[in-house]
């Protein structure tokens, strides 16, 4: 411990990177690094126990790395009797404990946490930009200025030019910016899926697992078996595994869903990227290298890179541009409570039981399961946007508010009225049947449109269309659906709406 602590460097759970701007601005010989396991943050929503164990273990491992490099570290564990469990109180307590007059932190990814740091903590606070991202707030604001609709595709092209990834001079590699049209294949029965590597818990992780069960055992989800990487070294091994075994087929099948197959060809690296264990740009360059060496096709590599330098950066820009009001928008006036089965997976709808059951076990589901199954159902029945947002924030290990909230509020639930998405992502059971094998063993019949045994997505879809005619009929991308609805005979319309009403009554 330095004889005089000049300042405290606060490390948040998703800032587990040696390249933090706050660490770069500090001096190991004079300054102190502070880690906090906070009950208020672990319980503000019912965060998945596996998510909490991952973050606490990764924090403890990162703290050990910093100590080995010569940093003085103060680590406040969740079960420390003196831990108040609240960010402001723990910062003040640490400042008093170490006689520090200044705190420095890389900007947190949560608006609420930044507001806390900007409040009265009794010491000077310096919040530094998070330089791990390609696009800072000012750059995104400049890009968004004057645009009525903020479409990711155009932002993504700027990030491609900025990084030089998959670029041939000023033109995109292969002549196209986006190869999504090649990335919508349902999975064949004989595909060989290589699951992500599993890491055996070490002594630190075992202590964390025991603590989480004892202290937060009522939180959502299955704690074990626990297999996540909790160190940079193991996260990099997981990345190398994906580049070798998942990336070549990732593009073709990234939208597919298969019963009892949680991971398919997905990277399952978002945990590690969002927590800071993997450098996103370095990961993109590894993927680009696989394409250049002929180990992965262009459509797969482009799709993977787009998710990171395009969508991830864009979503963060939207969050900081539009918060705090963005969390309360509700363009479609959705007011239904979240069905209880979102917490249990106990439903006869096979696609939902698969996605939610997997979420409960793994704290993970891929983007189509989130957008076009759990998100789609919530959209069709009209769940309050803030309530479904809080569910997503709770249940996924990669969910931090900056990345999760705009995805749910804007993309999944269309609650911002089209700022982010050009139309609601509404669909019937036909989409799920096309992209999965779930319908084969479902209690409902996907080809039945109304009445007993009909797939709920079918009649709920047309009920959604009918309910929101005033707000959506003028959307150019919804024109065909409203034209079809307009041509329907009244008795058919009534059958759809009556079936939807009867089903919704079963939800309470």
Secondary structure, DSSP 8 states (H G I E B T S, - for coil): --SS---EEEE-TT---TT-HHHHTS-TTT-EEEEE--HHHHHTTT--HHHHHHHHHHHHHHHHHHHHTT-EEEEE-TT-TT--S-HHHHHHHHHHHHT--EEEEE--SSHHHHHHHTS--SSEEEEE--TTSSS-HHHHHHHHTT-SS--HHHHHHHHHHHH-TTEETTEEGGG-S--GGGS-----TT------------HHHHHHHHHHHHHHTTSSS---S-----SHHHHHHHHHHIIIIIHHHHHHHTT-BBTTBS-TT----HHHHHHTSS-HHHHHHHHHHHHHTTSS-HHHHHHHHIIIIIIIHHHHHHHHHHTTGGGG--TT---B---THHHH---S-HHHHHHHHHHHHHS---HHHIIIIIHHHHHHHTB-HHHHHHHHHHH-TT--HHHHHHIIIIIIS-TTSSSS-SS-----HHHHHHHBSGGGG-SSBTT--SSTTB-HHHHHHHHHHHHTHHHHTT-GGGHHHHHHHHHS-HHHHHHHHHHHHHHHHHT-
